[in-house]
Amino acid sequence: MRVELKGIAKVTAKGRTYWYAWRGGPRLRGLPGSPEFIQSYNEAIESRRETHTGRFRSLVTLYKASPDYAKLADSTKTNWSTWLDRIGEYFGELRIAQFDRPEKIRPVIRRWRNQWAEMPRTADYGMQVLSRVLSATSVGCAMTPTNKWPDACDGSCEPARHIRWQNKP
């Protein structure tokens, strides 16, 4: 019986072939098709699903399961999926409570955003998705009901058209 495992990445380096659960994911043990290989794949997938409720990664998971996300157009979901993965990867292990401490989280958000400093529209897009996750889950940089950005963000989550000018040398 043949089993299709979704997302497996094959990498050949130095004459050897390595298998990963997904691109950038954990390496799989055993040979493709072996029980050990399938077990290591299932473990990797399960570990990816586990969300620690006190960590930021759980907010990304909550957002993906939210009615707000479900209402988005399919094309938006496709585009945002990459960004949600990036956000989850970068901020995932941070405690949610850290987003309520502006003096600590602002530099972290700016470092993440500055990865795309040479591509302002890309930085804008990433900030848009991060801001949506934060506002939809009512954490840290969420907008107030009056659509004013709270002091917690101090511009970190504002639309990047303002941010770009702040960061010019």
Secondary structure, DSSP 4 states (H G I P E B T S, - for coil): ---PPTT-EEEEETTEEEEESSTTSPBPPS-TTSHHHHHHHHHHHHHHH---TTBHHHHHHHHHTSHHHHTS-HHHHHHHHHHHHHHHHHHTTSBGGGGG-HHHHHHHHHHHHGGGTT-HHHHHHHHHHHHHHHHHTT-TTPPPTTSPPPTTTTTTTS-HHHHHHHT--
